[in-house]
Amino acid sequence: MKRIAVLTSGGDSPGMNAAVRAVVRKALYHDLEVFGVYRGYNGLIEGDLQPFQLGSVGDIIHRGGTILHSARSEEFRTKEGQLKAVKQLQERGIDGLVVIGGDGSYRGADKLVEHGIATIGVPGTIDNDIPGTDFTIGFDTALNTIIQAIDKIRDTASSHERTFLIEVMGRHAGDLALWSSLAAGAETILLPEIPYNIDEVIKRLERGSKREKKHSIIVVAEGVGSAMEIGEEIKNKTDLEPRVTVLGHLQRGGQPTGFDRVLASRLGAYAVELLLEGKKGLAVGLENNRLVHYPIVEVLERKHTIDEKMYELSHHLSI
Ligand code: ATP
């Protein structure tokens, strides 16, 4: 392995820059040549690659987003698109690639492995929905952004004695909702992994108001559905006038936390180590604070699960 490349793909997440930096610096440390690919698989297809030096990744460790830019590429879903990408790599003598992204990006990485490119996946998404790692890069930063937002909403919720619904990201996974609810002391959490009953939710609200609770915060994972619609349903069935906040894309931005920077640095560097060992088709992760790797295909087959004990705990603490 003499020459490798790195790209970021799918939804951006805070800490991706720290991961890119780690890949580039670790590669240069081991005397590899390293290329940065712009705009994910789209850039790979179009040959939008640059050789990177130490300075190419200077001053980015603290920045959200990704200096490589990210994209969703329809063309790369086709075999023709994938072969164009492979050709771009082969023409430059690049035989290793690090893909930083979510499960969709892993599917793309798997295709490149099938076409003979040694590819390693690094989990970069705020959703924390990738099996084979306790945490994905960006989750902790997004979690902290959500906590700050809930804390602020709590101030106004308690001043006005209102019920608030807060919709958070996570796609089909409820991790952001669960962790933020526990950390911010929300009364109710609606997760895609655990079916809910609106009448039960209302009963909880009524129980709370009977014991003169001043406010109530319901965190809704986007995978459950629209918080607006759930708010409307509560309004129609009670005399409450719930307010709804959809946090949206602010959850994806911002300076990565220390945890995300360290996680990204460790995982990015580990991906390069695996390429140097001649490995391919693997996804890296952190489990019990140890670096681990699993075949990408296995990670894609496994189903992400929620920590049910944590869900129970949040219930016990918010009676
Ligand atoms: P996030 O979890 O933040 O949404 P992601 O990596 O899951 O990130 P996707 O949009 O699902 O984001 O995937 C990113 C890109 O990976 C797609 O735009 C596409 O180019 C490629 N990709 C996804 N699935 C496949 C597939 N089955 N075959 C080839 N390429 C794929």
Residues whose N, C-alpha, C, O or C-beta is under 5 A from the ligand:
A	BS01	ATP	S9 G10 G11 Y41 A71 R72 S73 E74 F76 R77 G101 G102 D103 G104 S105 R107 G108 K111 G124 T125
